[in-house]
Amino acid sequence: MLMELSEKTMNDVFRNRARKYGDRLAIEKKMNGVWQSATWSEYYERACAVGLGLYSLGVQKGNMVSILSDNRLEWLYT
């Protein structure tokens, strides 16, 4: 899929997908035998919440943040 001309960053791509495909399934994972899913809108909202949380902790543009964890669905929100 080619990026639209207005999409200059990954955030632009992500935001546009959330607007365009809002109620469509974006991600899903089986946890303890039960499927958990999120629409594009929910996925984008959760990612924004993570970003706001990092911002409230003092993380600024240009700072580096690392993740030390097993593979998890929550990584996608970062």
N, C-alpha and C positions, 0 to 999 in steps of 0.2 A: 504494500500500500504506500503510495507516494504521499509525502506531507503536503498539505496545502501551503500556499505561499505565505499565509498569515502565521504559520506555525514555525517559529524560530527556535523554540526551546522544547525540551521534553515536557515541561509544565504546560506549555501551550497545547501540545498534542494531547496530553492527558485531560486538560480542562475541556478541550473541544470534543473529545470522545464522551466525556461525562454529559455534556450538553446534548450531543447528537443521539446518544444511545442510552440516556438516563435510566429507563426502567428495564433495560435488557441485562441479562446475566453477564457479569464481568469475570468473576472468579468464584471458585467453589473448592471445598476441601472436605474430606471425610475425617471426622474427629470422633473417636470412640464409637465408631460404627454409624454415626449420624452425619449426613451431609450438611455443611454450613455453606451459605452462599452470600454473595453481595452483588447488587446491581452496580452499574457504572456510577450512578449518583451516590450510592452508599460508599463505594470504594473511594471516590473523590473526597467525600465529606470526611471519611476516616483519615485519609492522607493529609488533608488540611488540618485536622485536629492534632495529628502528630507534629506537623510543622509549627502550629501555634504553641504547642507544648514545648518544643525545642526553643522557640523564640522566647517564651516566658522564662526559660532557664538561662537566657543570655546568649544563646547560639545566634551568630550573625552571618550574613552572606560572606562567603570566603572561608569560614571556619570549617574544620574537618571533624566529622563525627564517624565513629566506627561502630560496628555491630559485632558483638561476641555472643553467639548463640548457635544452637542447632538450627537446621533448616525449618523455617516456620512461615506460615501464611502472613503473619504480621510484618515480615520483612517488606512485603510489597507496599505497605502503607508508608514506609520511610522514603 
